[in-house]
Amino acid sequence: MAENNSRITWRPGLALIALLALWTFSPPVTAVCPQPPETDGGMRKGLTQRNFQKSLRHEVGLFGGVYVSDLMGAAPLSGINYTFHINEDFGIEAGFAYAWLSSAFAKPVERFTGYDLLEDHAARMYTGSLVWHPFHGKFMAFRSAVPHFDWYFLAGAGITDSRNSEGLTYTVGTGFKIFCTNWLSLRIEVRDHIHVQQLLASEAVTNNLSLSLGVGIWVPLKRQ
């Protein structure tokens, strides 16, 4: 019985000695970093630098879309903007937009109340914004065309000149700029125009959304 107890006591010790010997005399293992995948032509895929330079350039844009007013509903939108890009990340923008507001509920409301509360009218929006481009990427299209793009955010203030608008208009938005050439870009954007609107004796803060598609011309036209 004592002999069996002695064998049981020594077995864990022998196993520990064997593990230490294996660790001591085994060859060192080096870490292997995975390599990026390759294309059919042998070129490695991976991150690339920006191929479109914005720093100290001027961007003039034309756009059109739809403007959705809290009181008047949806209306066509058109406008123009100018952006000076301080560097690759930040730009200062001034813009003008025009929308003709017409509500389908104007006539029923007039018949019910006797007042023309929702009269058709124009809205002219003058804005100034700070634009931030934090993200840059590229699309893969049919292996040959790889347009680069920026995802940007903006915030600013301005004035909405309309029949029922009061005070300043604050704007926040986001969008994408897709760079087609070194002087031409496409722009997809959504904005929230926040301002006070008045109807009879009541006032309320409203959120008026706009969705637009536009093009941008960059000056200087060519930049290395």
Beta strands, then each sheet from edge to edge (+ up, - down):
strand 1: 58-69
strand 2: 73-85
strand 3: 90-101
strand 4: 121-138
strand 5: 148-161
strand 6: 165-179
strand 7: 184-199
strand 8: 202-219
sheet 1: 1+ 2- 3+ 4- 5+ 6- 7+ 8- 1+
end
